[in-house]
């Protein structure tokens, strides 16, 4: 299908911003994309109850590509904790699939409110910068599997790469912020892949689906945003490694507060 030039420009700008934020904060870009994708789909006259779910599904699908670009930049700096990725990923796959089915069963309004409240909670945890106990470490295999379930389910509900849970969780376990961000970026792919499949499956045979939709996935959005975001994600990752720890955490929290406020007062 042919896209309007204005729509291409909007999706390109959103992809550039999302990719940079993914590399900078390890958030997969989803927390940025869902609000703006919702706005774009609203202006295009998409069915009201499909808008937020399509925004979440499209956000997750682009994270598949953004996370790969971002994690490569972090990996070259030796910041990714691959042993933690291996322990969390199986639980994340299960949780992401289940979370997508739960999201589809909820109304668009309820899902939007849940998004805002959880984002605000995550921002507060990061902004307070509470210090973990010196003896606190990452849990063993079953504990990591269970945490992966939680991260995957919540990420599918709000269309994000999981950093809003993963980064606070890992820093609380005495993982350095740069390693937490890098590891979160690596976990973005299994979260996004499983969640996207869940939304595609759940959106099959739904009535009045707009042109360009594959299940709940808006394919034109996926293509344009991904092509742009994979170019800016490495730039964000390089910027992250030049910053001090405290400003990075404060920036992460401020971004989340802004997005939560948008959905609550919309």
PyMOL commands that set and color helices and strands:
alter all, ss='L'
color gray80, all
select helices_A, chain A and resi 5-25+30-43+48-75+82-105+108-128+141-158+163-172+177-202+219-240+245-265
alter helices_A, ss='H'
color red, helices_A
select strands_A, chain A and resi 213-214+217-218
alter strands_A, ss='S'
color yellow, strands_A
deselect
rebuild
show_as cartoon
